[in-house]
Amino acid sequence: MAYKPQFLLQGTVAGRGTGLETDGARLGGLNGLVPTVPNYGVGFTVTFPAMDRFAIREQEAMQAANVRAGQAQSQLIAAKLQAQFNAALATLAGARRVASSTAVEVSSGRTALQQATARYQSGLAPIDDVAQAQRLLVQAEIDDRLARLNVWRARLEISTARGDIQPFLSEAVR
């Protein structure tokens, strides 16, 4: 909206018809049913919105506030994405540490099972020791698989935070 005068050229054309004379006498027949006398008019109007200046100033202030709000929203979204990315990196680092320790746990479980089996076969240990060693090995293998799954989940979170999961999908399909 601008603070400037407006110039308008206006015109009108009309027709009128009446069944009455100026002294009040009635004309007979079809008089008054159709326009018989033409009328016309021409005008020129200038409007100067003197009071609109205040409204325009308020609209400009409102638009400036909207722009600032949009910039703040953009900064907030960027900060949230950065925080999501940083959290995903921390999750990935933790998941990799857990995955590396579970590999040792699985190896230890296999060794313990072999030793328990050997003791059982030589008659030095009951079958319960073998069953306990098997249970611990299975639990270690489950923990290892879950740790590896958590590494993949963390990598997916990083790809999501970056806004492109295509590299993750390409690697997951391999």
N, C-alpha and C positions, 0 to 999 in steps of 0.2 A: 504494500500500500504506500502511495506516495503523497507527500504534502504539497499539492499543487492545484491550481484552479482547473475546473472543468468547464468547457464551453459546449453548449448544446443548442442545436438548431431544431426547432419543433414545428410541425405543421399539421393541419387537420383539414379535411374536406368532408362536408356533410350535406344532406338534403333534408328539407322539411316540407311537410304538407299539412294543411289544415282544412277543415270544412267550415271555418268561421271567418267572417270579415272582421276588420278592426272595430267596427261599431257593434259587434255581437251578432250580426245577422248570419244565418246559416246559408251556406251554398248547397245547392241540390246536386243530385247525381253522384258521380264517383269522386267528387272533390274531397280531399282529405285522406283518401286511401293510399295514394302514392306521393312521394316527395315531388313538389313542384317548384320549390324555391331553393336554389343552391346556397350553401353557406361555406365559408372557408376562413382559415386563420393561419397566421405565421407568427412564430415567436422565437426569441433568442434568449437563452438562459445562461447565466454565469454562476457557478457555485464555487465557493472558496471554503474548504473545510477547515476553518480556523480552530474549531474545538477538537478536530481529529488529531491534532498535533500531540495531544496528551495520550490519546489511545495508541497512536503509532509508537510513541516512546515506550509505552508499557508492552506493546507487542514485541518490539525489538529487545527489551529486557527479558521477556519471556523466552524468546528464541535463543538469546545468549545463555540463559539458564538451562535450556534444553540441550544446547551444545555442550556445556560444562557437565551436565548429568550424563550425556552419552560418552564423553571422554572418561569420566569417572567409572562408568560401567565397563568400558573397554579395559581400563587399568585393572579393575577388580577381576575381570575374566582372565586377563593375562597372569595376574598373581595366583589365581586359583589353579590355572593350568601348570604354572611353574611349581606350585606346592604339590600338585598331583604327580608331576614328573619326579620331583625330589623324593617323595614318598615311595614311588615305584622303584627308584634307584636303590633306596635303603632296603626295601623289601627284597629286591633281587640280590643284594649283597648278603643279607641274612639268609636267604634261601640257599644261596651257593655255599655258605659256610655250613649250614645244616646238612646239605647234600654231601659235602666232602666228609663230614663226620659219620654219616650213616653208612658210607662205603666201608669205613673202618669197622663199624658195628657189624655189618654183614660178614666181613672177613673173620672177625672174632667169633661170631656165631657159628660159622662153618667149622672153624678150628675146635670150638667147644663141643660141637656135635660129634666130630671125628674122635675126639678124646673120650667122650662119654660112651660112644659106641664101642671103642676099643676096650675100655674098662669093663663094660657090660659083657662083651664077648669073652674076656679073660676071667670073668666071674668076680671082679673086684667091686662092682657097683650094681645097684638094682636097675630095673627097667625104667623106673620113675626118673632117674637121672637122664636117660636118653630122651624120654618124652619131654622133660623140662628143657633140655638143650634144643630139641626140635621146635618147641614152642617159642623159645627165645630167638631162634634163627628165623622163623616165620615172621615174628614181630619185627625183627630187624629188617627183613626184606620189605615188609609193608611200610615201615618208616622210610626206607630208602626210596621206594616208589613214590610215596607222598612228598618227600623232599624234592625229588626230580619234577614232580607235577607242580609243586610250588614255584620252582625255578621258571617253568613255562608260563605259569600264571603271572609272575612278576614281569616276565618279558612282554606278555600281552598288555599288561598295565602300562609299561613304558611306551609301547607302540600306540596305545590308545591315547596317552597323554601327548604324544607327538602329533596325533591326528591322522596317522596313516598306519593301518594294520596290514597292508599288503606285504611288506617285507617279512613280517611275522608269519603270515599265511604261507608265503613261499618257503620259508624255512621249515615250517611245521609239516608241509606236504612231503618234503624230502625224506 
